[in-house]
Amino acid sequence: MMPASAGKTASPFWQLPIAALLEQLAASPDGLSSAEAALRLARFGPNLIHGERKKALILQFLAKFKNPLVIILLTASALSAFTGDATSFFIIGTIVLISVTLDFVQEYRAGQAADRLRQSVAVRGQVLRDGKLLEIPLAEMVPGDVALLAAGDLVPCDGRVLEAKDFFVNQALLTGEAFPVEKSPVELPEESDVLAAGNTVLLGTSVISGTARVLMCRTGQNTELGEIADTLLAKAPPPPLSRGPTVSVFSSCA
C-alpha cells in the first residue's frame, strides 16, 4: 500500500538512491498491479493540470438568471404579483424558469460531449502493469507507475530515470534551454534544483531521442508544471493604491 506522502515525496525524489525511492513510493521497477494503480488513481486523482476551475452545477444554473432579458421578465413578474395579477406572475415566472432550464441543459450536454471528444483524442503512453506493457491515457497514470518513453513522446510526470539509452529531452517550456538535455540514471544526492537534475524528467517536456524507463514520482498538480499553473490561477493581490491610505515615512519622522 502506498504511503500517504507518496504523491509528493518527503525527500526530493531526485536526491534519493533508487532503492530508497522505490521503498518510499511502495513501487517496483516492474511497475504496479492494476488493482494498486486503481487505488492510487482514486486517491491522487487523474494526472491532469487543472485549468480554469469549474463552478458547481447549481451556481452555473443560477448564473443563467444574470441575462438582462431574464432580469426584465422577472421584474415584470414581480410587478404583476405586486399589483395582484397572480396569473401574469405565474405565466411569466414559468416561461422564465423553462427557458433558463432548457438553456442550462443544452449547455451542460454540449460540455459533456466536448469532454467525451477530448477523452477520445487524449494522449496515451506506455506503462508496466501486472508485469505487462500497456498503453493507457496519460491521465490514468499514477505515482509509482513505471513508464516507457521513446523519441516523440510527451513526458507524463515528474519522474526519476531508471534506465536510459541516448536519452535527450527538450525542457524549454520549463527552463528556456534552447538545446535538448541528456538524462541518465545517475545519483545526485547534492543537487538542490530539480530543473537542473540530470536524472529526472518533468511533466511538460518532450523526448527528442533515445529511450528510457522512468519511475513516476509526482503527477498532476503535484508536478513542477502543476505548481506553476497554480500560481498563474491564483488571485493577484490588490494594487497598493486600493489598500487604503498608508502612513508616510517622512510624516512619521516629522
C-alpha positions, 0 to 999 in steps of 0.5 A, a space after each residue: 500500500 502506498 504511503 500517504 506522502 507518496 504523491 509528493 515525496 518527503 525527500 526530493 525524489 531526485 536526491 534519493 538512491 533508487 532503492 530508497 525511492 522505490 521503498 518510499 513510493 511502495 513501487 517496483 521497477 516492474 511497475 504496479 498491479 492494476 488493482 494498486 494503480 486503481 487505488 492510487 488513481 482514486 486517491 491522487 486523482 487523474 494526472 491532469 493540470 487543472 485549468 480554469 476551475 469549474 463552478 458547481 452545477 447549481 451556481 452555473 444554473 443560477 448564473 443563467 438568471 444574470 441575462 438582462 432579458 431574464 432580469 426584465 421578465 422577472 421584474 415584470 413578474 414581480 410587478 404583476 404579483 405586486 399589483 395582484 395579477 397572480 396569473 401574469 406572475 405565474 405565466 411569466 415566472 414559468 416561461 422564465 424558469 423553462 427557458 433558463 432550464 432548457 438553456 442550462 441543459 443544452 449547455 451542460 450536454 454540449 460540455 459533456 460531449 466536448 469532454 467525451 471528444 477530448 477523452 477520445 483524442 487524449 494522449 496515451 503512453 506506455 506503462 508496466 502493469 501486472 508485469 505487462 506493457 500497456 498503453 493507457 491515457 496519460 491521465 490514468 497514470 499514477 505515482 509509482 507507475 513505471 513508464 516507457 518513453 521513446 523519441 516523440 513522446 510527451 513526458 507524463 510526470 515528474 519522474 526519476 530515470 531508471 534506465 536510459 539509452 541516448 536519452 535527450 529531452 527538450 525542457 524549454 517550456 520549463 527552463 528556456 534551454 534552447 538545446 535538448 538535455 541528456 538524462 541518465 540514471 545517475 545519483 545526485 544526492 547534492 543537487 538542490 534544483 530539480 530543473 537542473 537534475 540530470 536524472 529526472 524528467 518533468 511533466 511538460 517536456 518532450 523526448 527528442 531521442 533515445 529511450 528510457 524507463 522512468 519511475 513516476 514520482 509526482 503527477 498532476 498538480 503535484 508536478 513542477 508544471 502543476 505548481 506553476 499553473 497554480 500560481 498563474 490561477 491564483 488571485 493577484 493581490 490588490 494594487 497598493 493604491 486600493 489598500 487604503 491610505 498608508 502612513 508616510 515615512 517622512 510624516 512619521 519622522 516629522 
